[in-house]
Amino acid sequence: MDGNQTYAAMVGCNQMSGGLTLGGESIGFSPGVATLMACPPPLDAPEKSLMTALATTKRWHINGNTLELLGANNRQTALYEAVHL
């Protein structure tokens, strides 16, 4: 992997992207750019949840189709399941 890793995400209304740092099971998401459209309920809750998860995640783990993001003290910050469309 090269040193210019990035992530991109969209939940609800806004798109966000930024830098990504990987090292073994360690992971860090740095904020980058995001659109700033007002996001009405109920779309605002998962968007805020993702932003918080990215800001607090320190480690990651994949088990089958499941991605688990972990923060301080290995507390789960998010749990995602791959969906094949």
PyMOL Python script that loads the backbone (N, CA, C, O; Angstrom):
from pymol import cmd

cmd.read_pdbstr("""\
ATOM      1  N   MET A   1       0.836  -1.191   0.000  1.00  0.00           N
ATOM      2  CA  MET A   1       0.000   0.000   0.000  1.00  0.00           C
ATOM      3  C   MET A   1       0.875   1.247   0.000  1.00  0.00           C
ATOM      4  O   MET A   1       1.933   1.286   0.629  1.00  0.00           O
ATOM      5  N   ASP A   2       0.414   2.254  -0.713  1.00  0.00           N
ATOM      6  CA  ASP A   2       1.187   3.487  -0.756  1.00  0.00           C
ATOM      7  C   ASP A   2       0.801   4.394   0.403  1.00  0.00           C
ATOM      8  O   ASP A   2      -0.108   4.065   1.166  1.00  0.00           O
ATOM      9  N   GLY A   3       1.466   5.512   0.545  1.00  0.00           N
ATOM     10  CA  GLY A   3       1.240   6.424   1.650  1.00  0.00           C
ATOM     11  C   GLY A   3       0.075   7.370   1.447  1.00  0.00           C
ATOM     12  O   GLY A   3      -0.201   8.188   2.325  1.00  0.00           O
ATOM     13  N   ASN A   4      -0.619   7.289   0.321  1.00  0.00           N
ATOM     14  CA  ASN A   4      -1.721   8.205   0.032  1.00  0.00           C
ATOM     15  C   ASN A   4      -3.065   7.490   0.069  1.00  0.00           C
ATOM     16  O   ASN A   4      -3.812   7.521  -0.908  1.00  0.00           O
ATOM     17  N   GLN A   5      -3.373   6.854   1.179  1.00  0.00           N
ATOM     18  CA  GLN A   5      -4.626   6.133   1.304  1.00  0.00           C
ATOM     19  C   GLN A   5      -5.735   7.090   1.729  1.00  0.00           C
ATOM     20  O   GLN A   5      -5.522   8.000   2.530  1.00  0.00           O
ATOM     21  N   THR A   6      -6.899   6.865   1.182  1.00  0.00           N
ATOM     22  CA  THR A   6      -8.038   7.725   1.495  1.00  0.00           C
ATOM     23  C   THR A   6      -9.285   6.881   1.725  1.00  0.00           C
ATOM     24  O   THR A   6      -9.325   5.700   1.379  1.00  0.00           O
ATOM     25  N   TYR A   7     -10.285   7.495   2.304  1.00  0.00           N
ATOM     26  CA  TYR A   7     -11.593   6.869   2.446  1.00  0.00           C
ATOM     27  C   TYR A   7     -12.641   7.824   1.891  1.00  0.00           C
ATOM     28  O   TYR A   7     -12.411   9.030   1.797  1.00  0.00           O
ATOM     29  N   ALA A   8     -13.776   7.280   1.530  1.00  0.00           N
ATOM     30  CA  ALA A   8     -14.920   8.077   1.096  1.00  0.00           C
ATOM     31  C   ALA A   8     -16.168   7.384   1.611  1.00  0.00           C
ATOM     32  O   ALA A   8     -16.245   6.156   1.609  1.00  0.00           O
ATOM     33  N   ALA A   9     -17.142   8.162   2.049  1.00  0.00           N
ATOM     34  CA  ALA A   9     -18.372   7.600   2.594  1.00  0.00           C
ATOM     35  C   ALA A   9     -19.537   8.538   2.329  1.00  0.00           C
ATOM     36  O   ALA A   9     -19.374   9.746   2.160  1.00  0.00           O
ATOM     37  N   MET A  10     -20.722   7.934   2.298  1.00  0.00           N
ATOM     38  CA  MET A  10     -21.943   8.724   2.209  1.00  0.00           C
ATOM     39  C   MET A  10     -23.018   7.998   2.996  1.00  0.00           C
ATOM     40  O   MET A  10     -23.279   6.817   2.766  1.00  0.00           O
ATOM     41  N   VAL A  11     -23.627   8.695   3.905  1.00  0.00           N
ATOM     42  CA  VAL A  11     -24.742   8.173   4.682  1.00  0.00           C
ATOM     43  C   VAL A  11     -25.782   9.274   4.721  1.00  0.00           C
ATOM     44  O   VAL A  11     -25.532  10.343   5.277  1.00  0.00           O
ATOM     45  N   GLY A  12     -26.922   9.032   4.151  1.00  0.00           N
ATOM     46  CA  GLY A  12     -27.966  10.046   4.213  1.00  0.00           C
ATOM     47  C   GLY A  12     -27.792  11.119   3.173  1.00  0.00           C
ATOM     48  O   GLY A  12     -28.104  10.902   2.002  1.00  0.00           O
ATOM     49  N   CYS A  13     -27.302  12.270   3.570  1.00  0.00           N
ATOM     50  CA  CYS A  13     -27.295  13.445   2.703  1.00  0.00           C
ATOM     51  C   CYS A  13     -25.913  13.869   2.214  1.00  0.00           C
ATOM     52  O   CYS A  13     -25.770  14.321   1.078  1.00  0.00           O
ATOM     53  N   ASN A  14     -24.920  13.728   3.044  1.00  0.00           N
ATOM     54  CA  ASN A  14     -23.613  14.311   2.752  1.00  0.00           C
ATOM     55  C   ASN A  14     -22.563  13.279   2.400  1.00  0.00           C
ATOM     56  O   ASN A  14     -22.592  12.147   2.884  1.00  0.00           O
ATOM     57  N   GLN A  15     -21.638  13.687   1.552  1.00  0.00           N
ATOM     58  CA  GLN A  15     -20.480  12.875   1.217  1.00  0.00           C
ATOM     59  C   GLN A  15     -19.310  13.371   2.049  1.00  0.00           C
ATOM     60  O   GLN A  15     -19.190  14.567   2.313  1.00  0.00           O
ATOM     61  N   MET A  16     -18.442  12.443   2.465  1.00  0.00           N
ATOM     62  CA  MET A  16     -17.255  12.827   3.226  1.00  0.00           C
ATOM     63  C   MET A  16     -16.083  11.984   2.762  1.00  0.00           C
ATOM     64  O   MET A  16     -16.256  10.863   2.284  1.00  0.00           O
ATOM     65  N   SER A  17     -14.911  12.529   2.906  1.00  0.00           N
ATOM     66  CA  SER A  17     -13.698  11.800   2.559  1.00  0.00           C
ATOM     67  C   SER A  17     -12.542  12.382   3.342  1.00  0.00           C
ATOM     68  O   SER A  17     -12.627  13.490   3.870  1.00  0.00           O
ATOM     69  N   GLY A  18     -11.462  11.626   3.411  1.00  0.00           N
ATOM     70  CA  GLY A  18     -10.293  12.097   4.134  1.00  0.00           C
ATOM     71  C   GLY A  18      -9.165  11.091   4.027  1.00  0.00           C
ATOM     72  O   GLY A  18      -9.205  10.173   3.209  1.00  0.00           O
ATOM     73  N   GLY A  19      -8.162  11.277   4.862  1.00  0.00           N
ATOM     74  CA  GLY A  19      -7.006  10.402   4.861  1.00  0.00           C
ATOM     75  C   GLY A  19      -7.227   9.173   5.719  1.00  0.00           C
ATOM     76  O   GLY A  19      -8.012   9.187   6.667  1.00  0.00           O
ATOM     77  N   LEU A  20      -6.527   8.119   5.372  1.00  0.00           N
ATOM     78  CA  LEU A  20      -6.631   6.839   6.059  1.00  0.00           C
ATOM     79  C   LEU A  20      -5.230   6.340   6.363  1.00  0.00           C
ATOM     80  O   LEU A  20      -4.380   6.293   5.473  1.00  0.00           O
ATOM     81  N   THR A  21      -4.980   5.966   7.617  1.00  0.00           N
ATOM     82  CA  THR A  21      -3.693   5.428   8.022  1.00  0.00           C
ATOM     83  C   THR A  21      -3.905   4.010   8.537  1.00  0.00           C
ATOM     84  O   THR A  21      -4.675   3.794   9.473  1.00  0.00           O
ATOM     85  N   LEU A  22      -3.223   3.047   7.925  1.00  0.00           N
ATOM     86  CA  LEU A  22      -3.326   1.646   8.328  1.00  0.00           C
ATOM     87  C   LEU A  22      -1.979   1.136   8.791  1.00  0.00           C
ATOM     88  O   LEU A  22      -0.944   1.489   8.228  1.00  0.00           O
ATOM     89  N   GLY A  23      -1.995   0.300   9.823  1.00  0.00           N
ATOM     90  CA  GLY A  23      -0.792  -0.369  10.299  1.00  0.00           C
ATOM     91  C   GLY A  23      -1.192  -1.594  11.085  1.00  0.00           C
ATOM     92  O   GLY A  23      -1.542  -1.485  12.261  1.00  0.00           O
ATOM     93  N   GLY A  24      -1.150  -2.764  10.462  1.00  0.00           N
ATOM     94  CA  GLY A  24      -1.622  -3.968  11.132  1.00  0.00           C
ATOM     95  C   GLY A  24      -3.116  -3.850  11.404  1.00  0.00           C
ATOM     96  O   GLY A  24      -3.907  -3.625  10.487  1.00  0.00           O
ATOM     97  N   GLU A  25      -3.496  -4.004  12.665  1.00  0.00           N
ATOM     98  CA  GLU A  25      -4.902  -3.829  13.030  1.00  0.00           C
ATOM     99  C   GLU A  25      -5.214  -2.402  13.462  1.00  0.00           C
ATOM    100  O   GLU A  25      -6.349  -2.104  13.834  1.00  0.00           O
ATOM    101  N   SER A  26      -4.219  -1.512  13.417  1.00  0.00           N
ATOM    102  CA  SER A  26      -4.447  -0.100  13.757  1.00  0.00           C
ATOM    103  C   SER A  26      -4.995   0.628  12.541  1.00  0.00           C
ATOM    104  O   SER A  26      -4.617   0.342  11.405  1.00  0.00           O
ATOM    105  N   ILE A  27      -5.893   1.574  12.798  1.00  0.00           N
ATOM    106  CA  ILE A  27      -6.461   2.376  11.712  1.00  0.00           C
ATOM    107  C   ILE A  27      -6.774   3.767  12.246  1.00  0.00           C
ATOM    108  O   ILE A  27      -7.164   3.927  13.402  1.00  0.00           O
ATOM    109  N   GLY A  28      -6.603   4.744  11.414  1.00  0.00           N
ATOM    110  CA  GLY A  28      -6.941   6.120  11.768  1.00  0.00           C
ATOM    111  C   GLY A  28      -7.577   6.820  10.581  1.00  0.00           C
ATOM    112  O   GLY A  28      -7.111   6.696   9.449  1.00  0.00           O
ATOM    113  N   PHE A  29      -8.630   7.547  10.846  1.00  0.00           N
ATOM    114  CA  PHE A  29      -9.329   8.318   9.820  1.00  0.00           C
ATOM    115  C   PHE A  29      -9.126   9.788  10.127  1.00  0.00           C
ATOM    116  O   PHE A  29      -9.487  10.248  11.210  1.00  0.00           O
ATOM    117  N   SER A  30      -8.552  10.534   9.191  1.00  0.00           N
ATOM    118  CA  SER A  30      -8.410  11.969   9.399  1.00  0.00           C
ATOM    119  C   SER A  30      -9.491  12.684   8.594  1.00  0.00           C
ATOM    120  O   SER A  30      -9.778  12.314   7.456  1.00  0.00           O
ATOM    121  N   PRO A  31     -10.084  13.704   9.193  1.00  0.00           N
ATOM    122  CA  PRO A  31     -11.143  14.412   8.474  1.00  0.00           C
ATOM    123  C   PRO A  31     -10.582  15.118   7.250  1.00  0.00           C
ATOM    124  O   PRO A  31      -9.446  15.591   7.248  1.00  0.00           O
ATOM    125  N   GLY A  32     -11.379  15.175   6.245  1.00  0.00           N
ATOM    126  CA  GLY A  32     -10.993  15.852   5.016  1.00  0.00           C
ATOM    127  C   GLY A  32     -12.106  16.779   4.599  1.00  0.00           C
ATOM    128  O   GLY A  32     -12.438  17.725   5.312  1.00  0.00           O
ATOM    129  N   VAL A  33     -12.681  16.512   3.451  1.00  0.00           N
ATOM    130  CA  VAL A  33     -13.756  17.354   2.938  1.00  0.00           C
ATOM    131  C   VAL A  33     -15.100  16.675   3.149  1.00  0.00           C
ATOM    132  O   VAL A  33     -15.193  15.448   3.195  1.00  0.00           O
ATOM    133  N   ALA A  34     -16.136  17.491   3.277  1.00  0.00           N
ATOM    134  CA  ALA A  34     -17.499  16.979   3.409  1.00  0.00           C
ATOM    135  C   ALA A  34     -18.453  18.019   2.864  1.00  0.00           C
ATOM    136  O   ALA A  34     -18.241  19.223   3.010  1.00  0.00           O
ATOM    137  N   THR A  35     -19.501  17.535   2.236  1.00  0.00           N
ATOM    138  CA  THR A  35     -20.560  18.458   1.847  1.00  0.00           C
ATOM    139  C   THR A  35     -21.310  18.828   3.117  1.00  0.00           C
ATOM    140  O   THR A  35     -21.288  18.074   4.090  1.00  0.00           O
ATOM    141  N   LEU A  36     -21.960  19.957   3.121  1.00  0.00           N
ATOM    142  CA  LEU A  36     -22.595  20.444   4.350  1.00  0.00           C
ATOM    143  C   LEU A  36     -24.083  20.717   4.161  1.00  0.00           C
ATOM    144  O   LEU A  36     -24.610  21.718   4.646  1.00  0.00           O
ATOM    145  N   MET A  37     -24.750  19.815   3.452  1.00  0.00           N
ATOM    146  CA  MET A  37     -26.185  19.995   3.269  1.00  0.00           C
ATOM    147  C   MET A  37     -26.900  19.661   4.578  1.00  0.00           C
ATOM    148  O   MET A  37     -26.484  18.760   5.306  1.00  0.00           O
ATOM    149  N   ALA A  38     -27.969  20.388   4.871  1.00  0.00           N
ATOM    150  CA  ALA A  38     -28.781  20.070   6.034  1.00  0.00           C
ATOM    151  C   ALA A  38     -29.410  18.703   5.818  1.00  0.00           C
ATOM    152  O   ALA A  38     -29.994  18.437   4.767  1.00  0.00           O
ATOM    153  N   CYS A  39     -29.291  17.853   6.801  1.00  0.00           N
ATOM    154  CA  CYS A  39     -29.779  16.485   6.686  1.00  0.00           C
ATOM    155  C   CYS A  39     -30.926  16.295   7.680  1.00  0.00           C
ATOM    156  O   CYS A  39     -30.697  16.269   8.890  1.00  0.00           O
ATOM    157  N   PRO A  40     -32.160  16.162   7.179  1.00  0.00           N
ATOM    158  CA  PRO A  40     -33.303  16.050   8.084  1.00  0.00           C
ATOM    159  C   PRO A  40     -33.383  14.668   8.736  1.00  0.00           C
ATOM    160  O   PRO A  40     -32.845  13.692   8.214  1.00  0.00           O
ATOM    161  N   PRO A  41     -34.059  14.601   9.875  1.00  0.00           N
ATOM    162  CA  PRO A  41     -34.301  13.293  10.493  1.00  0.00           C
ATOM    163  C   PRO A  41     -35.135  12.440   9.540  1.00  0.00           C
ATOM    164  O   PRO A  41     -35.965  12.997   8.822  1.00  0.00           O
ATOM    165  N   PRO A  42     -34.968  11.180   9.498  1.00  0.00           N
ATOM    166  CA  PRO A  42     -34.085  10.351  10.330  1.00  0.00           C
ATOM    167  C   PRO A  42     -32.701  10.155   9.731  1.00  0.00           C
ATOM    168  O   PRO A  42     -31.890   9.425  10.302  1.00  0.00           O
ATOM    169  N   LEU A  43     -32.403  10.788   8.592  1.00  0.00           N
ATOM    170  CA  LEU A  43     -31.108  10.589   7.939  1.00  0.00           C
ATOM    171  C   LEU A  43     -29.943  11.201   8.708  1.00  0.00           C
ATOM    172  O   LEU A  43     -28.800  10.785   8.515  1.00  0.00           O
ATOM    173  N   ASP A  44     -30.199  12.167   9.566  1.00  0.00           N
ATOM    174  CA  ASP A  44     -29.119  12.822  10.291  1.00  0.00           C
ATOM    175  C   ASP A  44     -28.456  11.919  11.329  1.00  0.00           C
ATOM    176  O   ASP A  44     -27.257  12.051  11.573  1.00  0.00           O
ATOM    177  N   ALA A  45     -29.203  11.009  11.941  1.00  0.00           N
ATOM    178  CA  ALA A  45     -28.655  10.168  13.012  1.00  0.00           C
ATOM    179  C   ALA A  45     -27.560   9.221  12.522  1.00  0.00           C
ATOM    180  O   ALA A  45     -26.488   9.198  13.127  1.00  0.00           O
ATOM    181  N   PRO A  46     -27.771   8.431  11.451  1.00  0.00           N
ATOM    182  CA  PRO A  46     -26.681   7.559  11.018  1.00  0.00           C
ATOM    183  C   PRO A  46     -25.474   8.328  10.488  1.00  0.00           C
ATOM    184  O   PRO A  46     -24.340   7.860  10.595  1.00  0.00           O
ATOM    185  N   GLU A  47     -25.715   9.493   9.923  1.00  0.00           N
ATOM    186  CA  GLU A  47     -24.605  10.313   9.427  1.00  0.00           C
ATOM    187  C   GLU A  47     -23.741  10.793  10.593  1.00  0.00           C
ATOM    188  O   GLU A  47     -22.515  10.709  10.528  1.00  0.00           O
ATOM    189  N   LYS A  48     -24.365  11.291  11.650  1.00  0.00           N
ATOM    190  CA  LYS A  48     -23.616  11.732  12.833  1.00  0.00           C
ATOM    191  C   LYS A  48     -22.901  10.555  13.491  1.00  0.00           C
ATOM    192  O   LYS A  48     -21.776  10.696  13.971  1.00  0.00           O
ATOM    193  N   SER A  49     -23.553   9.402  13.511  1.00  0.00           N
ATOM    194  CA  SER A  49     -22.962   8.207  14.103  1.00  0.00           C
ATOM    195  C   SER A  49     -21.692   7.792  13.352  1.00  0.00           C
ATOM    196  O   SER A  49     -20.686   7.448  13.972  1.00  0.00           O
ATOM    197  N   LEU A  50     -21.742   7.825  12.031  1.00  0.00           N
ATOM    198  CA  LEU A  50     -20.557   7.484  11.231  1.00  0.00           C
ATOM    199  C   LEU A  50     -19.435   8.480  11.485  1.00  0.00           C
ATOM    200  O   LEU A  50     -18.283   8.074  11.645  1.00  0.00           O
ATOM    201  N   MET A  51     -19.736   9.754  11.525  1.00  0.00           N
ATOM    202  CA  MET A  51     -18.698  10.768  11.759  1.00  0.00           C
ATOM    203  C   MET A  51     -18.032  10.553  13.117  1.00  0.00           C
ATOM    204  O   MET A  51     -16.812  10.671  13.235  1.00  0.00           O
ATOM    205  N   THR A  52     -18.824  10.240  14.138  1.00  0.00           N
ATOM    206  CA  THR A  52     -18.272   9.975  15.466  1.00  0.00           C
ATOM    207  C   THR A  52     -17.421   8.716  15.451  1.00  0.00           C
ATOM    208  O   THR A  52     -16.332   8.695  16.024  1.00  0.00           O
ATOM    209  N   ALA A  53     -17.912   7.660  14.794  1.00  0.00           N
ATOM    210  CA  ALA A  53     -17.156   6.406  14.723  1.00  0.00           C
ATOM    211  C   ALA A  53     -15.805   6.617  14.055  1.00  0.00           C
ATOM    212  O   ALA A  53     -14.790   6.131  14.553  1.00  0.00           O
ATOM    213  N   LEU A  54     -15.777   7.327  12.948  1.00  0.00           N
ATOM    214  CA  LEU A  54     -14.508   7.562  12.248  1.00  0.00           C
ATOM    215  C   LEU A  54     -13.536   8.362  13.108  1.00  0.00           C
ATOM    216  O   LEU A  54     -12.332   8.106  13.089  1.00  0.00           O
ATOM    217  N   ALA A  55     -14.050   9.323  13.855  1.00  0.00           N
ATOM    218  CA  ALA A  55     -13.184  10.172  14.681  1.00  0.00           C
ATOM    219  C   ALA A  55     -12.598   9.420  15.875  1.00  0.00           C
ATOM    220  O   ALA A  55     -11.528   9.785  16.362  1.00  0.00           O
ATOM    221  N   THR A  56     -13.277   8.380  16.354  1.00  0.00           N
ATOM    222  CA  THR A  56     -12.841   7.698  17.569  1.00  0.00           C
ATOM    223  C   THR A  56     -12.249   6.313  17.336  1.00  0.00           C
ATOM    224  O   THR A  56     -11.786   5.681  18.285  1.00  0.00           O
ATOM    225  N   THR A  57     -12.254   5.830  16.109  1.00  0.00           N
ATOM    226  CA  THR A  57     -11.757   4.479  15.817  1.00  0.00           C
ATOM    227  C   THR A  57     -10.234   4.427  15.846  1.00  0.00           C
ATOM    228  O   THR A  57      -9.549   5.304  15.320  1.00  0.00           O
ATOM    229  N   LYS A  58      -9.727   3.369  16.479  1.00  0.00           N
ATOM    230  CA  LYS A  58      -8.276   3.152  16.584  1.00  0.00           C
ATOM    231  C   LYS A  58      -7.845   1.817  15.973  1.00  0.00           C
ATOM    232  O   LYS A  58      -6.699   1.666  15.550  1.00  0.00           O
ATOM    233  N   ARG A  59      -8.774   0.842  15.926  1.00  0.00           N
ATOM    234  CA  ARG A  59      -8.450  -0.491  15.421  1.00  0.00           C
ATOM    235  C   ARG A  59      -9.601  -0.996  14.568  1.00  0.00           C
ATOM    236  O   ARG A  59     -10.710  -0.462  14.610  1.00  0.00           O
ATOM    237  N   TRP A  60      -9.312  -2.045  13.786  1.00  0.00           N
ATOM    238  CA  TRP A  60     -10.336  -2.657  12.951  1.00  0.00           C
ATOM    239  C   TRP A  60     -10.163  -4.160  12.961  1.00  0.00           C
ATOM    240  O   TRP A  60      -9.088  -4.682  13.255  1.00  0.00           O
ATOM    241  N   HIS A  61     -11.263  -4.854  12.628  1.00  0.00           N
ATOM    242  CA  HIS A  61     -11.235  -6.312  12.582  1.00  0.00           C
ATOM    243  C   HIS A  61     -12.291  -6.771  11.583  1.00  0.00           C
ATOM    244  O   HIS A  61     -13.419  -6.280  11.604  1.00  0.00           O
ATOM    245  N   ILE A  62     -11.933  -7.711  10.709  1.00  0.00           N
ATOM    246  CA  ILE A  62     -12.888  -8.285   9.753  1.00  0.00           C
ATOM    247  C   ILE A  62     -13.103  -9.742  10.114  1.00  0.00           C
ATOM    248  O   ILE A  62     -12.150 -10.489  10.339  1.00  0.00           O
ATOM    249  N   ASN A  63     -14.371 -10.136  10.166  1.00  0.00           N
ATOM    250  CA  ASN A  63     -14.747 -11.521  10.408  1.00  0.00           C
ATOM    251  C   ASN A  63     -15.820 -11.878   9.395  1.00  0.00           C
ATOM    252  O   ASN A  63     -16.975 -11.476   9.541  1.00  0.00           O
ATOM    253  N   GLY A  64     -15.446 -12.631   8.368  1.00  0.00           N
ATOM    254  CA  GLY A  64     -16.395 -12.962   7.304  1.00  0.00           C
ATOM    255  C   GLY A  64     -16.795 -11.710   6.543  1.00  0.00           C
ATOM    256  O   GLY A  64     -15.941 -11.039   5.964  1.00  0.00           O
ATOM    257  N   ASN A  65     -18.068 -11.390   6.538  1.00  0.00           N
ATOM    258  CA  ASN A  65     -18.587 -10.200   5.849  1.00  0.00           C
ATOM    259  C   ASN A  65     -18.770  -9.018   6.787  1.00  0.00           C
ATOM    260  O   ASN A  65     -19.403  -8.029   6.420  1.00  0.00           O
ATOM    261  N   THR A  66     -18.223  -9.110   7.995  1.00  0.00           N
ATOM    262  CA  THR A  66     -18.450  -8.079   9.002  1.00  0.00           C
ATOM    263  C   THR A  66     -17.168  -7.296   9.286  1.00  0.00           C
ATOM    264  O   THR A  66     -16.112  -7.883   9.522  1.00  0.00           O
ATOM    265  N   LEU A  67     -17.269  -5.976   9.262  1.00  0.00           N
ATOM    266  CA  LEU A  67     -16.183  -5.073   9.629  1.00  0.00           C
ATOM    267  C   LEU A  67     -16.525  -4.452  10.968  1.00  0.00           C
ATOM    268  O   LEU A  67     -17.564  -3.810  11.118  1.00  0.00           O
ATOM    269  N   GLU A  68     -15.643  -4.646  11.945  1.00  0.00           N
ATOM    270  CA  GLU A  68     -15.838  -4.066  13.269  1.00  0.00           C
ATOM    271  C   GLU A  68     -14.784  -2.986  13.481  1.00  0.00           C
ATOM    272  O   GLU A  68     -13.590  -3.236  13.317  1.00  0.00           O
ATOM    273  N   LEU A  69     -15.229  -1.787  13.846  1.00  0.00           N
ATOM    274  CA  LEU A  69     -14.319  -0.695  14.179  1.00  0.00           C
ATOM    275  C   LEU A  69     -14.301  -0.560  15.696  1.00  0.00           C
ATOM    276  O   LEU A  69     -15.342  -0.605  16.352  1.00  0.00           O
ATOM    277  N   LEU A  70     -13.093  -0.395  16.243  1.00  0.00           N
ATOM    278  CA  LEU A  70     -12.914  -0.356  17.696  1.00  0.00           C
ATOM    279  C   LEU A  70     -12.201   0.922  18.107  1.00  0.00           C
ATOM    280  O   LEU A  70     -11.311   1.405  17.407  1.00  0.00           O
ATOM    281  N   GLY A  71     -12.597   1.456  19.235  1.00  0.00           N
ATOM    282  CA  GLY A  71     -11.989   2.670  19.766  1.00  0.00           C
ATOM    283  C   GLY A  71     -11.161   2.369  20.997  1.00  0.00           C
ATOM    284  O   GLY A  71     -10.592   1.285  21.126  1.00  0.00           O
ATOM    285  N   ALA A  72     -11.098   3.333  21.900  1.00  0.00           N
ATOM    286  CA  ALA A  72     -10.345   3.189  23.137  1.00  0.00           C
ATOM    287  C   ALA A  72     -10.862   1.995  23.928  1.00  0.00           C
ATOM    288  O   ALA A  72     -12.060   1.709  23.926  1.00  0.00           O
ATOM    289  N   ASN A  73      -9.953   1.303  24.603  1.00  0.00           N
ATOM    290  CA  ASN A  73     -10.288   0.125  25.408  1.00  0.00           C
ATOM    291  C   ASN A  73     -11.005  -0.949  24.591  1.00  0.00           C
ATOM    292  O   ASN A  73     -11.771  -1.743  25.136  1.00  0.00           O
ATOM    293  N   ASN A  74     -10.753  -0.969  23.286  1.00  0.00           N
ATOM    294  CA  ASN A  74     -11.363  -1.938  22.370  1.00  0.00           C
ATOM    295  C   ASN A  74     -12.887  -1.907  22.382  1.00  0.00           C
ATOM    296  O   ASN A  74     -13.531  -2.920  22.111  1.00  0.00           O
ATOM    297  N   ARG A  75     -13.460  -0.761  22.693  1.00  0.00           N
ATOM    298  CA  ARG A  75     -14.915  -0.612  22.643  1.00  0.00           C
ATOM    299  C   ARG A  75     -15.344  -0.438  21.193  1.00  0.00           C
ATOM    300  O   ARG A  75     -14.717   0.300  20.433  1.00  0.00           O
ATOM    301  N   GLN A  76     -16.405  -1.116  20.823  1.00  0.00           N
ATOM    302  CA  GLN A  76     -16.909  -1.064  19.455  1.00  0.00           C
ATOM    303  C   GLN A  76     -17.445   0.331  19.136  1.00  0.00           C
ATOM    304  O   GLN A  76     -18.294   0.861  19.853  1.00  0.00           O
ATOM    305  N   THR A  77     -16.936   0.916  18.050  1.00  0.00           N
ATOM    306  CA  THR A  77     -17.450   2.207  17.598  1.00  0.00           C
ATOM    307  C   THR A  77     -18.445   2.040  16.461  1.00  0.00           C
ATOM    308  O   THR A  77     -19.326   2.878  16.273  1.00  0.00           O
ATOM    309  N   ALA A  78     -18.304   0.946  15.696  1.00  0.00           N
ATOM    310  CA  ALA A  78     -19.230   0.676  14.599  1.00  0.00           C
ATOM    311  C   ALA A  78     -19.101  -0.773  14.168  1.00  0.00           C
ATOM    312  O   ALA A  78     -18.058  -1.401  14.349  1.00  0.00           O
ATOM    313  N   LEU A  79     -20.178  -1.294  13.593  1.00  0.00           N
ATOM    314  CA  LEU A  79     -20.204  -2.650  13.074  1.00  0.00           C
ATOM    315  C   LEU A  79     -20.934  -2.602  11.744  1.00  0.00           C
ATOM    316  O   LEU A  79     -22.083  -2.164  11.674  1.00  0.00           O
ATOM    317  N   TYR A  80     -20.265  -3.054  10.688  1.00  0.00           N
ATOM    318  CA  TYR A  80     -20.835  -2.989   9.332  1.00  0.00           C
ATOM    319  C   TYR A  80     -20.796  -4.374   8.708  1.00  0.00           C
ATOM    320  O   TYR A  80     -19.856  -5.140   8.923  1.00  0.00           O
ATOM    321  N   GLU A  81     -21.824  -4.684   7.937  1.00  0.00           N
ATOM    322  CA  GLU A  81     -21.884  -5.950   7.218  1.00  0.00           C
ATOM    323  C   GLU A  81     -21.895  -5.671   5.722  1.00  0.00           C
ATOM    324  O   GLU A  81     -22.662  -4.836   5.243  1.00  0.00           O
ATOM    325  N   ALA A  82     -21.035  -6.377   4.985  1.00  0.00           N
ATOM    326  CA  ALA A  82     -20.990  -6.227   3.532  1.00  0.00           C
ATOM    327  C   ALA A  82     -22.289  -6.756   2.938  1.00  0.00           C
ATOM    328  O   ALA A  82     -22.773  -7.825   3.311  1.00  0.00           O
ATOM    329  N   VAL A  83     -22.841  -5.986   2.005  1.00  0.00           N
ATOM    330  CA  VAL A  83     -24.057  -6.394   1.322  1.00  0.00           C
ATOM    331  C   VAL A  83     -23.737  -6.425  -0.165  1.00  0.00           C
ATOM    332  O   VAL A  83     -23.317  -5.421  -0.740  1.00  0.00           O
ATOM    333  N   HIS A  84     -23.936  -7.565  -0.771  1.00  0.00           N
ATOM    334  CA  HIS A  84     -23.652  -7.718  -2.196  1.00  0.00           C
ATOM    335  C   HIS A  84     -24.916  -7.407  -2.981  1.00  0.00           C
ATOM    336  O   HIS A  84     -25.928  -8.095  -2.851  1.00  0.00           O
ATOM    337  N   LEU A  85     -24.847  -6.368  -3.793  1.00  0.00           N
ATOM    338  CA  LEU A  85     -26.020  -5.948  -4.562  1.00  0.00           C
ATOM    339  C   LEU A  85     -26.040  -6.578  -5.922  1.00  0.00           C
ATOM    340  O   LEU A  85     -26.959  -6.332  -6.703  1.00  0.00           O
TER     341      LEU A  85
END
""", "prot")
cmd.dss("prot")
cmd.show_as("cartoon", "prot")
cmd.util.cbc("prot")
cmd.orient("prot")
